[in-house]
Every structure is written in C-alpha cells, then in structure tokens.
Amino acid sequence: MDIRFDTAILVTILLVSIRFGTVLLFSPLFALAKIPVQFRVLFVLALALIIILGLNTSPVVMPSGVGELTSMAVQELLIGGMFAFGVFAAFGAFLFGGRVLDFQMGFGVANLIDPATNAQSPLIGTMLNLMAVMAFFMINGHHMILRGFAYSLEKLPPGVPLGEINLSALVAQFGVMFVYGMAIVAPAVIALLLIDVGMAVAARTMPQVNMFIVGIPLKIFVGLTVLAISINYMSPLLEKIYASIFRFWQQVLG
C-alpha cells in the first residue's frame, strides 16, 4: 500500500497544534487532570487535524527554509500564549479573591498545591478555582473553547503574519483578575470587615475578653457561611468572567 503525505498539510497541522497545544497544555482548564504528556500531544495533534479538515483550512505556503518555519512556529506559540493568558487571567480572579479572603479569615498561613501550576496557592482560592473549572465544563464551556479555536483559524489562518498586538486588551484582561476577584468575595469581605469593627469596639469596652481567641473561629464561621450563601447568586458573575476569555480572544485576533 502506497501512503503519501502532503508536506504542506503536515506543516499546517504542526503550526495549528502549537497554537492549540499552548492553550490546552498550560491553561488551568486541562492541567488539573494528571494526564500523561504523550496522550496530551496526541490529543492536540488529533484535535488540530479534525478542526483543519472540518473547516477546510487551506495548507500554509511552504516555508523556504528552517528559519522561516521557526518564525511561523514562534508566531503560533505567541498566539497560543496570548490565548492561554486570557484563560489564566480569568481563572486567576478566583485565586486572587481567595487570597484576599484567606488573609481576612486567618488562612493566610495555610496553602495548598495548585494542580494546574504545581505551586502553592491560597486555600479558599484553590477551592474557588476548582469550583470555577467544574462550572465551566458544566455549562459546556469547552464547546466554546473549540468554537474559539475554529474562529481563530478563520480569522487568522496558520502561517499568516500576526498584526499589531492590542496592548490595551492585554491590560484590560489583566485587570479582570483584580476586578472580578474582589467581586467574587465582596460579600464575605464586607461581612468580615464589619466583624473587625465590632471586635475593635468590643475590645475597647471589654478589655478583659481576649478578642484574638474569640475572633478567629468567629471570622472563619462567618466568612465561610457568607461565601457559601453568595455562591448561590454567583452565576451572572461567572458568566461575565467566562465571557471575558472569548472577548479577549476576539480583541487579540482583531
């Protein structure tokens, strides 16, 4: 049996795999599962092939040499890196909000190992991040990721030079982490602030009571309770955070 491969198609699959793989291999969405690297690479290659065939993407113009091919690969890596940054910034809001709440509740000394980055992460932030990833898949957010991949190939085919990078979009997406991070934990932070004020007044009126011993369990109980109640009303905020990912992708592609 005579099997022939079109070199242009192989180069196209390689470039698209670099763009998709940067997002899939380094974003918190798919880094939580401890999947072998070999399977991830094969999955990215198969996904790139399926999307290319489904969209009838034209093969790239064959590069004249190794230098031009390397330049194309670096550009696809840059595009995938910006896409991954959009995902990281959006889900970083949960880690940032959790860090703020940890300090308010007294959990600042307790850290967990984040499975996405293998680094120490805040206790509440890791919990919120895992909840956000689960909610993202429950609302079929992975389907939106695939549509975003397809849109990126239609808007900016592989091998086509990338235009001017929208720095304002990068800054705005970076700000999403702080704005939405505070919005996520705002009810619990406000409640803890009121408790701190009340404890300060009580410490002045009843100096014989050790407010440090009383305050720690009280702040933990109130913080977790308010956070659990506020999660029931967090759906509109989660939608805005998830939408910021694809809005940023669209702005990057121009």
Wavefront OBJ file of the C-alpha trace (Angstrom):
o trace
v 0.000 0.000 0.000
v 1.379 3.381 -1.075
v 0.891 6.049 1.589
v 1.752 9.636 0.714
v 1.754 12.686 2.917
v 1.410 16.253 1.738
v 4.197 18.206 3.372
v 2.145 21.423 3.409
v -0.649 19.699 5.341
v 1.842 18.291 7.852
v 3.314 21.757 8.413
v -0.210 23.171 8.822
v -1.061 20.524 11.417
v 2.194 21.284 13.237
v 1.522 25.036 13.380
v -2.101 24.621 14.469
v -1.031 22.102 17.115
v 1.402 24.638 18.557
v -1.386 27.239 18.772
v -3.907 24.862 20.375
v -1.390 22.988 22.492
v -0.198 26.131 24.228
v -3.740 26.718 25.476
v -4.611 23.122 26.304
v -1.336 22.174 27.954
v -0.787 25.271 30.076
v -4.255 26.568 30.971
v -5.876 25.578 34.282
v -8.790 24.003 32.414
v -6.876 20.937 31.259
v -3.886 20.970 33.589
v -5.963 19.808 36.571
v -6.154 16.234 35.324
v -2.899 14.320 35.602
v -2.894 13.087 32.007
v 0.325 11.685 30.521
v 2.178 14.101 28.274
v 2.216 11.613 25.392
v -1.576 11.435 25.417
v -1.859 15.238 25.535
v 0.401 15.597 22.496
v -1.562 13.011 20.527
v -4.819 14.649 21.567
v -3.644 18.074 20.388
v -2.463 16.673 17.057
v -5.764 14.833 16.528
v -7.766 17.931 17.502
v -5.774 20.083 15.084
v -6.321 17.578 12.269
v -10.076 17.333 12.914
v -10.591 21.112 13.033
v -8.460 21.658 9.921
v -10.442 19.073 7.977
v -13.754 20.340 9.336
v -13.022 23.941 8.328
v -11.293 23.005 5.060
v -8.381 25.171 6.105
v -6.007 25.881 3.232
v -2.498 24.492 3.744
v 0.173 27.031 4.573
v 2.603 28.238 1.950
v 5.658 26.078 2.385
v 8.474 27.954 4.137
v 11.668 28.462 2.213
v 13.832 27.149 5.000
v 14.182 26.202 8.632
v 14.413 29.848 9.693
v 11.052 30.764 8.169
v 9.439 27.643 9.641
v 10.820 28.561 13.059
v 9.433 32.079 12.673
v 5.985 30.649 11.881
v 6.179 28.326 14.896
v 7.186 31.183 17.221
v 4.257 33.256 15.949
v 1.804 30.414 16.619
v 3.357 29.999 20.056
v 2.798 33.708 20.682
v -0.846 33.472 19.618
v -1.410 30.417 21.800
v 0.371 32.135 24.678
v -1.953 35.133 24.465
v -4.959 32.800 24.365
v -3.641 30.959 27.424
v -3.083 34.301 29.171
v -6.753 35.151 28.636
v -7.769 31.907 30.332
v -5.249 32.298 33.151
v -6.290 35.873 33.890
v -9.971 34.944 34.032
v -9.476 32.000 36.365
v -6.828 33.929 38.286
v -9.693 36.062 39.595
v -10.749 33.149 41.784
v -7.236 32.688 43.157
v -6.868 36.407 43.832
v -10.245 36.634 45.554
v -9.437 33.550 47.581
v -6.104 35.034 48.645
v -7.823 38.198 49.914
v -10.403 36.151 51.788
v -7.728 33.878 53.250
v -5.958 36.818 54.840
v -9.217 38.175 56.192
v -10.223 34.833 57.718
v -6.798 33.882 59.057
v -5.992 31.190 56.479
v -3.057 33.151 55.098
v -0.565 30.689 56.572
v -2.282 27.670 55.015
v -1.519 26.936 51.356
v -2.332 24.089 49.006
v -0.522 22.797 45.947
v -2.355 24.043 42.865
v -2.548 21.074 40.433
v -2.519 23.456 37.461
v 0.765 25.183 38.298
v 2.279 22.854 40.952
v 2.804 25.929 43.111
v 1.473 26.907 46.498
v -1.942 28.539 46.231
v -4.395 30.002 48.753
v -6.759 27.591 50.463
v -10.029 29.326 49.556
v -8.647 30.375 46.170
v -7.872 26.784 45.200
v -11.357 25.730 46.243
v -12.944 28.539 44.219
v -10.738 27.768 41.224
v -11.730 24.103 41.221
v -15.377 25.115 41.523
v -14.971 27.512 38.580
v -13.396 24.838 36.382
v -16.193 22.407 37.228
v -18.842 25.052 36.479
v -17.094 25.901 33.202
v -17.432 22.336 31.945
v -20.982 22.031 33.286
v -22.138 24.940 31.106
v -20.324 23.407 28.095
v -17.574 25.985 28.176
v -15.259 23.502 26.452
v -17.543 23.730 23.426
v -16.944 27.471 23.403
v -13.206 26.791 23.561
v -13.452 24.651 20.423
v -15.526 27.322 18.682
v -12.905 29.868 19.678
v -10.202 27.684 18.125
v -12.191 27.419 14.909
v -12.808 31.176 14.883
v -9.098 31.857 15.334
v -8.259 29.731 12.284
v -10.858 31.517 10.196
v -9.767 34.963 11.395
v -6.028 34.294 11.378
v -5.035 31.175 9.384
v -1.786 29.444 10.336
v 1.290 30.978 8.799
v -0.342 34.394 8.254
v 1.667 37.206 9.904
v 0.154 38.497 13.121
v -0.787 42.159 13.076
v -0.167 44.689 15.802
v -0.815 43.310 19.275
v -3.612 45.098 21.113
v -1.826 46.063 24.319
v -4.947 47.697 25.749
v -6.733 44.347 25.521
v -3.886 42.689 27.437
v -4.049 45.303 30.184
v -7.848 45.083 30.364
v -7.738 41.286 30.639
v -5.116 41.576 33.361
v -7.448 43.900 35.240
v -10.208 41.292 35.048
v -8.308 39.259 37.626
v -8.459 42.036 40.218
v -11.910 43.483 39.484
v -13.781 40.204 39.315
v -11.616 38.676 42.034
v -12.820 41.276 44.520
v -16.396 40.981 43.238
v -16.412 37.230 43.937
v -15.550 37.595 47.625
v -17.009 41.067 48.225
v -19.942 39.891 50.437
v -17.671 37.821 52.672
v -15.016 40.559 52.858
v -17.599 43.170 53.833
v -19.028 40.859 56.499
v -15.548 40.230 57.921
v -14.824 43.939 57.897
v -17.936 44.580 59.973
v -16.851 41.865 62.395
v -13.430 43.506 62.728
v -15.093 46.828 63.531
v -17.393 45.171 66.059
v -14.493 43.342 67.688
v -12.497 46.578 67.906
v -15.379 48.282 69.706
v -15.847 45.277 71.985
v -12.110 45.198 72.793
v -12.289 48.802 73.951
v -15.387 48.261 76.077
v -14.429 44.790 77.426
v -10.631 44.676 77.653
v -10.754 41.574 79.852
v -12.007 39.450 76.906
v -9.314 38.007 74.610
v -10.706 39.073 71.240
v -7.962 37.258 69.354
v -9.150 33.867 70.626
v -12.802 34.745 70.071
v -12.305 36.426 66.703
v -10.541 33.669 64.768
v -13.289 30.997 64.927
v -15.967 33.676 64.568
v -14.390 35.092 61.392
v -13.906 31.627 59.910
v -17.529 30.687 60.587
v -18.972 33.930 59.257
v -16.633 34.049 56.246
v -17.400 30.504 55.108
v -21.129 30.940 55.736
v -21.394 34.176 53.760
v -19.250 32.730 50.977
v -21.449 29.624 50.759
v -24.582 31.768 50.592
v -23.116 34.119 47.973
v -22.126 31.226 45.697
v -25.831 30.615 45.016
v -26.041 34.084 43.431
v -22.728 33.982 41.586
v -23.993 32.694 38.216
v -24.162 36.127 36.456
v -20.654 36.938 37.672
v -19.295 33.596 36.455
v -20.810 34.222 33.037
v -19.050 37.599 32.837
v -15.733 36.039 33.823
v -16.047 33.273 31.245
v -17.199 35.729 28.569
v -14.104 37.851 29.191
v -11.963 34.978 27.862
v -13.592 34.901 24.437
v -13.933 38.678 24.285
v -10.186 38.929 24.830
v -9.517 36.316 22.123
v -11.635 38.305 19.692
v -9.769 41.512 20.503
v -6.399 39.803 20.059
v -7.372 38.484 16.634
v -8.657 41.926 15.644
l 1 2 3 4 5 6 7 8 9 10 11 12 13 14 15 16 17 18 19 20 21 22 23 24 25 26 27 28 29 30 31 32 33 34 35 36 37 38 39 40 41 42 43 44 45 46 47 48 49 50 51 52 53 54 55 56 57 58 59 60 61 62 63 64 65 66 67 68 69 70 71 72 73 74 75 76 77 78 79 80 81 82 83 84 85 86 87 88 89 90 91 92 93 94 95 96 97 98 99 100 101 102 103 104 105 106 107 108 109 110 111 112 113 114 115 116 117 118 119 120 121 122 123 124 125 126 127 128 129 130 131 132 133 134 135 136 137 138 139 140 141 142 143 144 145 146 147 148 149 150 151 152 153 154 155 156 157 158 159 160 161 162 163 164 165 166 167 168 169 170 171 172 173 174 175 176 177 178 179 180 181 182 183 184 185 186 187 188 189 190 191 192 193 194 195 196 197 198 199 200 201 202 203 204 205 206 207 208 209 210 211 212 213 214 215 216 217 218 219 220 221 222 223 224 225 226 227 228 229 230 231 232 233 234 235 236 237 238 239 240 241 242 243 244 245 246 247 248 249 250 251 252 253 254
